Amino acid sequence: MIIDLRSDTVTKPSKGMLEAMLNAKVGDDVYKEDETVNRLEKRLAELFNKPQALFFPSGTMANQTAIKLHTNPGDQIICDKYAHVFNYEGGGASFNSGVSCKLLDGDRGMFTAKQVLEAINPPDFYHSPLSALVEIENTTNKGGGACWDIDEIKKIAKVCNENNLGFHLDGARLWNALLVKNETPEDYGQLFNTISVCLSKGLGCPVGSVLIGDDELMHKAMRIRKLLGGGMRQVGYLAAAGLYALDHNMNKLEADHEKAKELESLLTELPYVNKVEPVETNIVIFELNKDVEESIFIDTLNDKNIRIISMGNNKLRMVTHMGYTARHHNAVLELLKTL
């Protein structure tokens, strides 16, 4: 029995999802003739009360497209030092769009409107990059699945509007945040110009993210997706998984959060753990004591068929998901107690 807690991307499609995929009505999406992907895009656009949505093979490509839509070469993005677009997208912002990042020192990946205002370069000072885009991530991956305060997001949106800056949300795990904060997609749709949401994390799809946004930006999104290599053909088989997940898997997120909370509770009591980040959703980040070798700890779990991931500096991450069953959970809790 392999217990994989490295990420919520390791899930496999359920029988019901596979049946939905097999029965999908498809066409050529490059010609916009795939009715299933068209239906998914329409549904998500309506969910966020936005005019357009576009399916992507990955969240990274969706984010990179958004950056390209908002910026010109030489511009600058304002984001947190923990931001996924800076740390985990292969330097794509500089490679694809020719932009730099001004990194804010936030709290667990979350910063304030005041910090944004202070980070904006004077637009008439041509020696510095032109500030063009503010990007936030909700929930924050490196911040341990932390959820933003929507009131602070509203303040940041106001700063963006007053300073002619784009506002993009990397909502890879937004579904988790919506549940915890009792918020709606429309709450976010009215604040951001573009939003990327992932289907292959908490919702358990094998592939797929969707970029949602305003007309004046999104009319260029298909061209950018094409030049990044994201134009696919009978993609409805994948879109069908997304539609199934929206109907059947949203209510499973709460169980993931409960398991993560139980892991947090146990880890805070263990003598070899120095610190556990506060758990709000399905990500658990904890720091080992300095006298515990991270590699030995990971190898010990690997020997017991439990997979987790390193975040560096003796920090480790576990992510709960729908493939992580109650049987798996009990086995992990018992093992952690015995180490």
VEXDO-834133 format. One record per residue (C-alpha): residue in three letters; x, y, z negated. Coordinates in steps of 0.02 Angstrom, whole numbers, padded with zeros to 5 digits, always signed. Layout:
BEGIN
ALAXYZ...
***
This chain:
BEGIN
MET+00000+00000+00000ILE+00080+00162+00061ILE+00021+00316-00033ASP+00061+00470+00070LEU+00053+00637-00020ARG+00172+00732+00095SER+00032+00829+00178ASP-00154+00831+00218THR-00104+00809+00400VAL-00074+00622+00376THR-00259+00575+00377LYS-00328+00451+00505PRO-00498+00470+00591SER-00641+00380+00506LYS-00750+00255+00598GLY-00886+00387+00619MET-00763+00513+00688LEU-00692+00385+00812GLU-00868+00345+00872ALA-00903+00530+00898MET-00742+00545+00998LEU-00781+00394+01105ASN-00954+00460+01145ALA-00900+00638+01187LYS-00958+00715+01351VAL-00803+00788+01431GLY-00744+00889+01579ASP-00589+00987+01629ASP-00558+01117+01495VAL-00432+01213+01600TYR-00583+01254+01709LYS-00688+01279+01550GLU-00797+01132+01605ASP-00782+01024+01449GLU-00950+01043+01364THR-00894+00969+01198VAL-00748+01089+01173ASN-00860+01232+01232ARG-00985+01182+01098LEU-00850+01177+00963GLU-00782+01347+01012LYS-00957+01423+01016ARG-00999+01350+00846LEU-00842+01417+00762ALA-00860+01588+00843GLU-01038+01598+00777LEU-00984+01533+00606PHE-00863+01679+00587ASN-00978+01800+00679LYS-00846+01831+00811PRO-00873+01840+01000GLN-00741+01712+01055ALA-00649+01556+01000LEU-00519+01448+01088PHE-00460+01270+01050PHE-00273+01239+01026PRO-00172+01080+01004SER-00088+01150+00847GLY-00102+01285+00717THR+00073+01345+00759MET+00022+01377+00940ALA-00136+01466+00883ASN-00036+01579+00766GLN+00098+01612+00897THR-00036+01659+01022ALA-00113+01780+00897ILE+00056+01862+00868LYS+00078+01881+01055LEU-00095+01958+01072HIS-00060+02088+00939THR+00119+02139+00979ASN+00246+02191+01110PRO+00431+02144+01108GLY+00524+02246+00980ASP+00374+02264+00865GLN+00369+02205+00685ILE+00251+02093+00586ILE+00220+02126+00402CYS+00199+01961+00307ASP+00247+01875+00146LYS+00417+01794+00120TYR+00322+01629+00100ALA+00225+01649+00263HIS+00206+01496+00372VAL+00233+01601+00530PHE+00405+01648+00462ASN+00462+01487+00375TYR+00383+01343+00470GLU+00353+01392+00651GLY+00530+01371+00716GLY+00568+01555+00736GLY+00427+01566+00861ALA+00385+01747+00824SER+00555+01803+00888PHE+00568+01673+01026ASN+00393+01691+01099SER+00352+01872+01063GLY+00518+01957+01030VAL+00461+02027+00863SER+00538+02034+00690CYS+00460+02005+00520LYS+00462+02124+00373LEU+00448+02008+00224LEU+00352+02063+00070ASP+00393+01997-00103GLY+00219+01941-00151ASP+00151+01829-00288ARG+00140+01648-00229GLY+00125+01708-00049MET+00000+01847-00084PHE+00039+02034-00079THR-00056+02196-00108ALA-00122+02335+00002LYS+00002+02452-00084GLN+00146+02341-00028VAL+00080+02342+00150LEU+00066+02531+00152GLU+00244+02550+00088ALA+00308+02426+00219ILE+00239+02518+00372ASN+00378+02598+00473PRO+00345+02780+00524PRO+00275+02764+00701ASP+00370+02918+00763PHE+00538+02856+00695TYR+00601+02764+00849HIS+00755+02694+00759SER+00649+02565+00667PRO+00536+02430+00739LEU+00356+02480+00768SER+00242+02403+00637ALA+00104+02317+00736LEU+00028+02174+00639VAL-00009+02118+00462GLU-00023+01929+00438ILE-00085+01834+00287GLU-00104+01649+00249ASN-00251+01578+00151THR-00226+01463+00062THR-00039+01490+00040ASN+00062+01334+00076LYS+00224+01379-00014GLY+00119+01464-00148GLY+00043+01297-00198GLY-00127+01313-00113ALA-00163+01481-00194CYS-00319+01577-00138TRP-00321+01763-00100ASP-00434+01886-00188ILE-00550+01946-00051ASP-00561+02119-00130GLU-00374+02140-00100ILE-00395+02078+00078LYS-00527+02214+00104LYS-00403+02345+00043ILE-00271+02278+00163ALA-00397+02281+00307LYS-00429+02465+00267VAL-00242+02502+00274CYS-00231+02412+00442ASN-00377+02510+00513GLU-00307+02676+00454ASN-00135+02639+00526ASN-00184+02557+00690LEU-00116+02386+00640GLY-00183+02217+00693PHE-00239+02098+00556HIS-00219+01909+00579LEU-00268+01769+00461ASP-00176+01604+00464GLY-00323+01506+00395ALA-00245+01333+00409ARG-00326+01287+00243LEU-00459+01422+00239TRP-00594+01288+00217ASN-00518+01247+00047ALA-00516+01431-00005LEU-00697+01459+00049LEU-00753+01316-00063VAL-00656+01374-00216LYS-00702+01557-00199ASN-00883+01525-00145GLU-00858+01633+00009THR-00918+01617+00188PRO-00829+01617+00357GLU-00924+01775+00401ASP-00846+01862+00251TYR-00678+01838+00336GLY-00739+01866+00513GLN-00782+02047+00474LEU-00608+02083+00402PHE-00488+02009+00529ASN-00457+02039+00714THR-00400+01859+00738ILE-00415+01701+00632SER-00338+01530+00658VAL-00420+01380+00572CYS-00353+01203+00567LEU-00458+01047+00594SER-00319+00920+00564LYS-00284+00959+00381GLY-00423+00955+00251LEU-00556+00910+00378GLY-00464+00754+00433CYS-00458+00772+00623PRO-00314+00694+00719VAL-00273+00853+00817GLY-00328+01031+00834SER-00341+01211+00779VAL-00452+01352+00842LEU-00412+01536+00865ILE-00560+01651+00836GLY-00563+01836+00871ASP-00623+01997+00947ASP-00658+02014+01133GLU-00525+02144+01171LEU-00390+02026+01107MET-00458+01855+01150HIS-00482+01888+01336LYS-00293+01864+01351ALA-00285+01710+01240MET-00312+01582+01378ARG-00168+01653+01479ILE-00050+01647+01330ARG-00107+01471+01284LYS-00068+01420+01462LEU+00108+01491+01463LEU+00142+01408+01295GLY+00089+01241+01371GLY-00075+01224+01279GLY-00195+01206+01425MET-00266+01030+01415ARG-00393+00934+01517GLN-00527+00818+01441VAL-00499+00892+01269GLY-00679+00859+01219TYR-00626+00694+01143LEU-00528+00796+01015ALA-00659+00931+00999ALA-00787+00797+00956ALA-00682+00754+00804GLY-00692+00937+00752LEU-00881+00943+00770TYR-00897+00782+00669ALA-00783+00853+00533LEU-00885+01012+00517ASP-01042+00906+00493HIS-00973+00769+00380ASN-00807+00814+00297MET-00831+00987+00220ASN-00907+00911+00063LYS-00754+00799+00037LEU-00638+00945-00001GLU-00699+00959-00180ALA-00639+00783-00220ASP-00466+00830-00154HIS-00463+00981-00269GLU-00515+00877-00419LYS-00375+00750-00390ALA-00248+00891-00372LYS-00307+00966-00536GLU-00284+00799-00623LEU-00108+00785-00553GLU-00071+00960-00617SER-00137+00917-00789LEU-00026+00763-00802LEU+00131+00843-00731THR+00125+00986-00857GLU+00140+00854-00996LEU+00285+00755-00923PRO+00458+00783-01001TYR+00552+00784-00834VAL+00446+00924-00760ASN+00500+01104-00792LYS+00355+01197-00712VAL+00194+01168-00613GLU+00120+01303-00503PRO-00063+01339-00546VAL-00174+01225-00441GLU-00328+01297-00358THR-00352+01184-00208ASN-00267+01026-00142ILE-00082+01072-00154VAL+00024+01032-00306ILE+00198+01109-00316PHE+00305+01067-00466GLU+00485+01096-00518LEU+00593+00962-00596ASN+00709+00995-00743LYS+00885+01044-00691ASP+00956+00879-00755VAL+00843+00778-00639GLU+00910+00747-00463GLU+00775+00788-00335SER+00837+00657-00211ILE+00838+00520-00342PHE+00662+00565-00397ILE+00597+00558-00218ASP+00688+00395-00184THR+00614+00320-00342LEU+00439+00361-00281ASN+00482+00297-00107ASP+00533+00131-00183LYS+00357+00122-00254ASN+00282+00165-00083ILE+00234+00341-00136ARG+00283+00480-00015ILE+00302+00662-00069ILE+00400+00808+00005SER+00538+00926-00053MET+00513+01115-00049GLY+00696+01147-00095ASN+00778+01203-00258ASN+00712+01054-00356LYS+00532+01096-00308LEU+00421+00956-00244ARG+00251+00955-00161MET+00104+00837-00164VAL-00051+00867-00058THR-00214+00775-00087HIS-00328+00731+00059MET-00473+00619+00107GLY-00354+00475+00144TYR-00292+00482-00035THR-00416+00368-00121ALA-00464+00346-00303ARG-00361+00185-00303HIS-00210+00281-00238HIS-00237+00419-00365ASN-00243+00302-00513ALA-00084+00215-00455VAL+00008+00380-00440LEU-00049+00441-00611GLU+00007+00278-00694LEU+00176+00280-00609LEU+00213+00461-00653LYS+00181+00420-00836THR+00309+00280-00835LEU+00456+00370-00751
***
